[in-house]
Amino acid sequence: MSCHPGGTQVLRQQGFLPFLIARLAAVFAMQIQAVVVAWQVYDLTRDPLALAYVGLAQFIPMLLLLLPAGDLADRHSRKHLLAGSWLVQALCSGLLLMLSLSSQPDVRYYYAVLVLYGSARAFTGPTLQSLLPQIVPRGQLARAIAVNGMIMKLAVIAGPLVGGLLYALGGSLAYGVCLGAFLLALVLLAPVQTRYASGAKPPEATAWHRFTAGIGYIRSRPVILGAISLDLFAVLLGGVVALLPIYAQEVLMVGPEGLGALRSAIALGALLMGVALSTWSLNRHVGPAMFIAVLVFGMANLVFAFSTLFWLSFAALLVAGAADMISVYIRSTLIQLATPDEMRGRVSAVNMLFIGSSNELGEFRAGTSAAWFGTVPAAVIGGVATLAVAGTWMWGFRSLLRVDRFGDVEVSQEPMARHRHA
């Protein structure tokens, strides 16, 4: 890594700071809501499978809508699509508020709202990822991604902590805060200008060809395919977020405040690593760094799996969050630099499909594993599986392992020309 002053320079880029604060407010709301919904559903059911269904209810609509959402992001205003998705998420917060005020809430209504929420998030992912390169110039993109990731972790840290505290005061109050944060994000997004949009549109084709163009583009670049799939399977098999409510109540013996602290530990580790990445550029040995990060992520989750001490569990999640931040930063930068603007929506949609699979489907995997094998064995199996994935991908995607600098994968005109006429 090398020190670079670009972190403050990119903040002065017109439109970047309002976009950053708007996204901060929206992520803040998402994190609060994630803690409150998980705790509330588990409180109502006392069934680990209920936590699996929380993830599945959000994943299924994302799976169905992400590719169409990516196509729309390449053909229409990404800013307007993002505003629409945040508006629907605000509606979901309002509906959850109404359910929490009910004297006898039916858990099936929570799942129904989460289906709508997952549908809106299908449009949030591709538009957010492909909108940033339209706000900042290409030369500042890597730095903007690092700063963006670092600032977002503030919401991921504060959100669970505040969510746990608010839930202790009443779930309805937490959902009211989420509703207000989504509305604030909409207000802040309104004046942001997309000065670096290329204006190019995807060529006219059938809907199916447009939807699958992002998949074809990624398949043609093994480095990008390796980075995305490595992150997918590492988090899908090794993530422990869905198990935190059970660990908090039954292993570590802490309340909702403790649950919020555990979720925040992951984000705090990511924030600290984000500060480092925005101050010291990761400009050498990019590929090996990603594999090392995934290995550390798996080992930290194994420590958490066996821990019965709150401070040790917190520290393990802190390390896991820092390792995950390195992986996310490398993957995001590789994708943005290797993709032309007219395809970023569809490529980002495929990326978000992988991320959604690893997070929401990973929660389903963790919940069902806990129901079948027990909570601690489920976490141990996940950590071991992550280490196995990292070792397998080192052998299967040697081109990713050999990547030295980000510039090694920047998009070239000749491959794009072949792709367009394919």
N, C-alpha and C positions, 0 to 999 in steps of 0.2 A: 504494500500500500504506500501511497505518497500523499503528502498534504497538499491541499488545493483550496483556494478561496472561493470556488464556484458555488458553495452552498448558500452564501448570502447574495451572490449575484443573481441566481435564479429566482430568489424571492422578490427581487425588484422587477422581474418580468411582468409586463402588464397582463392582468387577468389571472395570473397564477395564484396569488395570495387569496383572493376571494374564492376561487375554485377549491383551494386547499381547506379553507375554513368551512365552506359548504360541505365538503366531503367529511370533514372532521365531525360536524354536527350529525350527519347521517350515520356515520359509523358509530358514533356515541350512542345514538338511538338503537341501532342494531345490536350492540353489545349488551346494553341494559335489557333489551327485550329477550335476548337469547338466555340470559341468566334467569330472568323472571319466569319465562314460559317453561323452561326445563324444571325449575324448582316447583312451580305451581302444578304442573302435570304430574310430577312424581309425588307431590304432596296429596293429590287427589286419588292416585291409583296405588302407590307403593309397589309398582311393578317395573322392573328394569326394561321390559319390553315396551312400556309406554314411552321411554326415552328414545328407543329405536324408532318408534312411529313418529316422534317429533322430527327426527332427521329425514325419514322417508317421505313424510307429507310435504316437505320443502324440496326434496330432491326430484321427485317424479315430475312436477311441472317444469322444473328447471331443465331436466333431461329432454322434455318434449319441445320446449320453447327456445332453447339457447341458440340453435342454428338459425331459425327464422329471425331471432333478435339480432344476430350478427349480420345477416343480410340487410335488415332494415337499417342498421347502424351505418352500413356502407352506402346506402341509397338515400337516406334522409338525414335530417339534422340530428346529430348525436346529442346535442345539448337539449333539444326538445324531448327526445326519447328518455333521456335521463330524468328530466323534470317530471315526465309522466309516471315513470316507475317510482320515483320518490313520493309522488302524490298518492299512488295506490298503497304504498307502504305506510303512509300516514293514516290512510283509511283503515288498514289492518290494525294499527295501534289503537285507533278509536273503537274498533270492534272488540278487541281484547279488553279494552277498558270497560266496555259494557258487560262482557262476560264476567269479569272479576267483580263487578258490582252485583251480580246475580246471587241470590241466596243459595241456590243449588245448581251450580254450573255443570253442564254435561261435557265431559272431556272430548266427545266427538266434535263439538262445536269449535274447540281449540284446534283440532286437526284441520277442520274445514277452513278456518282463517289462515292457518299456516300454508295450506295449498295455494290460496290467493297470494299470500306473502311470497312464496317460492316463485310463483308466476311473475310477480313484479321484479324479483331479484334476477330472474333470467335476463331482463332487459338492462338492469343496473350494471352487471359485470362487463359485457362487451362495450357498452357506451362509455363507462368510466375509463377502461383501459385504452380505448382508441381515441378518447377525447383529449387526453393529456398531450399527445404529440401535435394536436392542432392549437394548443395554447402556448407551448414553448418551442423555440427553434431546435432543430435536430442536434446542434452542437451542445445544448444544455440538457438533452433528454435524460442521459444516464444520471446526471446530478439531480434532476427534477424527480426521477424515480426514487432515488435514495432519500431525498428530503421528504417526498410525499409518504414513503413508507415509514420514515421516522415519526413524522407528525401524526400519521394515522394510529400509531401505537399508543399515543397519548389517550386517544379515545378507547382503544382496546384495553388500556390499563384502568382508566377512570370509569369506563362503562360498567364492567363487572362489579367493581367496588361499590359504585353508586347504586347499581342494580340490587346488590345484596342488602344494602342499607335501606333502600326504598321498599324492598319487599318486606323487610322487617316492620316497616311502618304501614304497609298495605300495598297489594299488587296494583290497585287502581291508580295510586299515585305514580308508580313507576311507568305505567302505560301512558299516563297523562304527560309525563316528561318526554317520553318517546315521541308522542304526537307533536309536541311543541318543537322538538329538535328537528324532525323531518320538515316541518313548515318553515323553520329558520333556514334550513339548507336550500329550500326552494327560493326563498327571498334572496339569498346570497348568490345563487347561481344565475339569476336573471341578467345581471350586467356583464357577465363574462363573455368575451369575444373569442371566436375561433379564427385567429389571424393567420394560422399556418395550415389551414385546410387546403388540400390540393385541388379540390373541386372536381377531381376525376370520379367517375361513376363506374361501377362494374359493368362489363358488357352485357347487353341483353341476352338472356338465355332462359331456359326453363327454371322454375323455382328450385327444382332438385339440384340442378347443376350449380346454381348460385349458392345454395345451402352447403353443398359438399365441397365447394372450392377451397375453403379454409382447411379442410381435412387433407385434400390433395396437396396443398402447398406445404403443410407441415410434414407430410409423408415424404416429400421430395427433399427435405433437409433433415438428415439424421441427427444433427446436433440439437435442433429444436425439438424433434420428436423425443430424443433421449432425455432432455432436460424436463420436458413436461411430464412424460410418463414416469420418470424417477420420482418426481415430487408427488405425483398421483398415488403410486403404490406405497410410498413411504408413509404418507399421512393416512391413506385408506386402511392400511394394515396396522400401523403403529400409533395412531392418534388416541389420546386418552381423554379428550375433552368431554365426551359423552358420559364418561364414568365418574366425572368429578362430583356430581350430586351424591352418588352412592359413597364414594370415598369420604366426602365431607361429613355425611351423616353416620356411616357405619364403620369406617376404618379409622379416620382421624378424629372423629367425635367433635366436629365444629359445626356451627350453625350457618345460616345463609351468608353472614358476614365472612365466614371462613371460606365458603364457596367462592364468593366474589374475589377474595384475596388470591385463591388458587388460580382462578381464571386470569387474574391480573398479572400473576407471576410470569405466565407465558408471554404476555404483551410487554412486560417490563424488560425481560431479557431481549426481546426483539427491539424495543426502543433503544436500549443501550448499544446494541449492535448497529442499529440504524444511525445513531450519532457517530459511531466510529466510521461507518461506510460513507457518510456525508462529509466527513472531515478528511479521512484518508482514503483516497481512491483505490479500489481493488482493480488494478490494471495489469496484473500478471497472474499466471497459473489459475485462470478462471475455472476451467474444467475440474482439475483436482480439488479446488476449494469447494466446489459443489458436492462432490462425493464425500469429502471429509465432513462437511456440514451434516449430511444425511446420516453418516455413521455416528456422529456425536448425538444427533437427535434420537436415534434408536437407543443408544446407551443411556442417555438421560431418562428416557421413558422407562427403561428397565429399573433404574434406581427408584423412580417414583412408584413403580409397581410393587416393589418389596417394602417400601418405607411405611412405617407406622408413626413417624414423628412429623409434626406439621412443618417444622423449620426445614427438615431434609426434603420433604415433598415440595415445599415452596422453592428451595434451591434447585432441585432437579428440573422443575418446570421452567425456572428462569433460564437454565442452560439450554433446555429444549427450545425455548422461544428464541434465544440468540442464534442457535444453529439454524432454525427454520427461517429466520430473517435473511441469513446469507443465501440460503437456497432460493427463497422467493426473489431476492434482489437480482441474483444471477439469471434466473429463469426469465423474469420480467424484462430485463435489459436485453437479453439475447433475442427475445421475441420482437420487441419494439424496433431494434436496430436491423433485424433481418426481414422486416415486413414493410412493403410499400403502403402508403396511406390509404389507397383505394381498396386494400384488402384487410386493413387492421381490424375492422369490425368483425369480419368472419373468422379471422385467425384468433382474435381475442375471444370470440364465442366458443371456439373449440378449446382454447386454454381454460376458459371459465367452466366448460363442461367437465374438464379434468379436475379442476379445483372443486367444483360442486360435488363431483363424484367422491373425491377424497374427503371432503368435509361432511356433507350430509349422508352419503352412503357409508362413510366411515363411522358416523354416529350409529347408524343402523347395525353395522358389523359389530361395534363395541357393545351395544345394548344386547344383541342376540347372544354374543359370546358370553357376556356376563350372566345371562339367564341360563345358558346351557352348562357352562363350566365353573361359574363363580366369578366374582369381580376381579380378584387378584390374579387368578390364572389367565383371564381374558387380557389383562394388561401385560402380563409376562409374554404371552403368545404374540401380542402385537409388537413388543419391543424386539423380540428375536426375529420376527418376520421382516422388520425394517432393516436389520443388519443383513439379512439374507438378500433382500432386494438390492441394497447398495452393492454387494459383492457381485451379484448377477449382472447388474447394469454396467459395472466396470468392464466386464468381459464382453457384453453384448453391444455396448455403445462406446467403443474405443475412440471414435472421432470426438465425442464430448469430453472424454478424459484428456485428449490431446489439445484442447482449446487453451491457448495461452492468453490472448487479449480479446476484449469484446469486438474490436475492429475486425477480427478474423472472420466474423460471420455477417458483416454488413451486407445488405442486399446489393446484388449486382444486376445490371440491366439485362445481360444475356440470359440468365436463368429465368428471369421474369418474362422475357419475350417468349421463351419456349413454353412457359406455363400458360400464358394467355392463349396460345394457339393450340394447346394440348386438347 
